[in-house]
Amino acid sequence: MSDDAPVERARVYGKIAPLILEFSRDQAGKVFHVEQLRKFVEGRATDIAPDSPGRVLRELRLEGRLDYVVINRRQSLYQFRQASS
């Protein structure tokens, strides 16, 4: 991996994190396949690696910006948790 990898990761994060947050609002409380997230992001952003949406999804969770549960890891089923008021 080159020295610019952190810069590239930051660029990709900045490009698709807002899209993932939008997807999470649209899918709040619903079960979804991670492939649906990937297609949602790919339809709105270009030049991203197929695994980037999943990586950024995990980063957003670590940052506390969204929350989700893995319903079935083998089937890649996830569910965003409703934000508490």
Residue frames as qw, qx, qy, qz and C-alpha x, y, z in Angstrom:
[[0.000, 0.890, 0.456, 0.000, 0.00, 0.00, 0.00],
 [0.422, 0.495, -0.020, 0.759, 1.36, 3.42, -0.87],
 [0.250, -0.166, -0.437, 0.848, 1.93, 6.35, 1.46],
 [0.269, -0.092, -0.140, -0.949, -1.12, 8.13, 0.02],
 [0.331, -0.318, -0.880, -0.121, -3.49, 5.38, 1.25],
 [0.126, -0.496, -0.611, 0.605, -4.71, 7.45, 4.24],
 [0.148, 0.330, -0.125, -0.924, -5.41, 10.38, 1.91],
 [0.330, -0.043, -0.744, -0.580, -7.28, 8.12, -0.49],
 [0.265, -0.393, -0.863, 0.174, -9.30, 6.53, 2.34],
 [0.014, -0.470, -0.369, 0.802, -10.22, 10.00, 3.61],
 [0.233, 0.194, -0.402, -0.864, -11.30, 11.04, 0.11],
 [0.357, -0.201, -0.850, -0.333, -13.49, 7.95, -0.29],
 [0.195, -0.432, -0.738, 0.480, -14.91, 8.39, 3.22],
 [0.079, 0.396, 0.128, -0.906, -15.83, 12.01, 2.49],
 [0.303, 0.100, -0.585, -0.746, -17.47, 10.97, -0.75],
 [0.504, -0.202, -0.771, -0.332, -19.60, 8.07, 0.48],
 [0.143, -0.184, -0.752, 0.617, -20.20, 8.60, 4.22],
 [0.351, 0.189, 0.154, -0.904, -23.03, 11.07, 3.48],
 [0.589, 0.078, -0.582, -0.555, -24.57, 8.53, 1.10],
 [0.426, -0.106, -0.880, 0.183, -24.46, 5.80, 3.72],
 [0.054, 0.207, 0.554, -0.805, -26.07, 8.13, 6.26],
 [0.498, 0.152, -0.194, -0.832, -28.80, 8.90, 3.72],
 [0.574, 0.008, -0.779, -0.253, -29.32, 5.17, 3.12],
 [0.239, -0.126, -0.828, 0.490, -29.52, 4.58, 6.88],
 [0.297, 0.189, 0.296, -0.888, -32.29, 7.19, 7.20],
 [0.599, 0.153, -0.429, -0.659, -34.20, 5.62, 4.31],
 [0.666, 0.010, -0.742, -0.078, -33.80, 2.12, 5.75],
 [0.183, -0.366, 0.601, -0.687, -34.26, 2.92, 9.46],
 [0.641, -0.082, 0.553, -0.525, -35.67, -0.11, 11.22],
 [0.874, 0.369, -0.091, -0.303, -35.72, -2.21, 8.04],
 [0.755, -0.266, 0.534, 0.271, -33.65, -5.32, 7.36],
 [0.537, 0.785, -0.209, -0.227, -31.38, -4.93, 4.33],
 [0.923, 0.077, 0.112, 0.359, -28.66, -6.79, 2.49],
 [0.379, -0.640, 0.223, 0.630, -25.27, -5.15, 2.44],
 [0.406, 0.201, 0.629, 0.632, -25.46, -5.54, -1.37],
 [0.069, 0.856, 0.488, 0.155, -28.36, -3.04, -1.33],
 [0.316, -0.863, 0.043, 0.392, -26.11, -0.53, 0.42],
 [0.497, -0.257, 0.522, 0.644, -23.32, -1.17, -2.07],
 [0.309, 0.497, 0.642, 0.495, -25.64, -0.65, -5.05],
 [0.090, -0.936, -0.329, 0.086, -27.11, 2.50, -3.47],
 [0.368, -0.743, 0.234, 0.507, -23.64, 3.98, -3.06],
 [0.473, -0.041, 0.632, 0.612, -22.38, 2.82, -6.47],
 [0.259, 0.697, 0.604, 0.287, -25.38, 4.46, -8.12],
 [0.091, -0.983, -0.160, -0.004, -24.40, 7.82, -6.68],
 [0.294, -0.817, 0.434, 0.241, -20.61, 7.73, -6.46],
 [0.834, 0.509, -0.209, 0.022, -18.03, 6.70, -9.02],
 [0.507, 0.561, -0.549, 0.356, -14.58, 5.20, -8.76],
 [0.500, -0.541, 0.517, -0.437, -15.00, 3.40, -5.45],
 [0.189, 0.215, -0.958, 0.003, -13.93, -0.11, -4.56],
 [0.603, -0.327, -0.594, -0.419, -16.77, -2.60, -3.98],
 [0.604, -0.354, -0.625, 0.346, -15.76, -3.09, -0.33],
 [0.159, 0.240, -0.197, 0.937, -15.63, 0.64, 0.47],
 [0.498, -0.488, -0.189, -0.691, -19.30, 1.01, 1.50],
 [0.834, -0.376, -0.403, 0.028, -18.92, -1.80, 4.05],
 [0.595, 0.010, -0.333, 0.731, -15.68, -0.34, 5.38],
 [0.047, -0.335, 0.063, -0.939, -17.16, 3.15, 5.72],
 [0.667, -0.488, -0.364, -0.428, -20.31, 1.67, 7.30],
 [0.787, -0.307, -0.413, 0.339, -18.10, 0.13, 10.02],
 [0.367, 0.147, -0.200, 0.896, -16.18, 3.39, 10.45],
 [0.312, -0.476, -0.148, -0.809, -19.43, 5.35, 10.93],
 [0.779, -0.471, -0.393, -0.129, -20.49, 2.85, 13.58],
 [0.694, -0.134, -0.346, 0.617, -17.16, 3.17, 15.40],
 [0.136, 0.256, -0.061, 0.955, -17.54, 6.95, 15.33],
 [0.055, 0.420, 0.718, -0.552, -21.03, 6.63, 16.85],
 [0.222, 0.216, -0.225, -0.924, -22.65, 8.33, 13.86],
 [0.746, -0.013, -0.314, -0.587, -25.00, 5.40, 13.22],
 [0.415, -0.265, 0.823, -0.282, -25.88, 2.08, 14.75],
 [0.757, 0.180, -0.415, -0.472, -26.84, -1.23, 13.22],
 [0.680, -0.287, 0.655, -0.162, -27.06, -4.89, 14.10],
 [0.262, 0.299, -0.833, -0.386, -25.99, -7.85, 12.03],
 [0.814, -0.024, 0.163, -0.557, -29.08, -10.01, 11.66],
 [0.954, 0.064, 0.282, 0.076, -27.38, -12.79, 9.69],
 [0.216, -0.712, 0.493, 0.452, -23.69, -12.50, 8.83],
 [0.487, 0.016, 0.800, 0.352, -23.73, -15.37, 6.32],
 [0.339, 0.677, 0.616, 0.216, -26.60, -13.78, 4.38],
 [0.286, 0.093, 0.026, 0.953, -25.17, -10.25, 4.90],
 [0.250, -0.732, -0.525, -0.354, -28.42, -9.08, 6.52],
 [0.271, -0.004, -0.382, 0.884, -28.24, -5.92, 8.58],
 [0.178, -0.801, -0.538, -0.190, -30.67, -3.61, 10.33],
 [0.156, 0.415, -0.224, 0.868, -30.14, -0.01, 11.32],
 [0.265, -0.484, -0.707, 0.441, -31.30, 0.72, 14.81],
 [0.042, -0.865, -0.356, -0.351, -33.75, 3.53, 15.30],
 [0.246, 0.378, -0.344, 0.824, -32.20, 6.62, 16.81],
 [0.351, -0.555, -0.680, 0.326, -33.28, 7.09, 20.40],
 [0.007, 0.777, 0.199, 0.598, -34.94, 10.38, 21.24]]
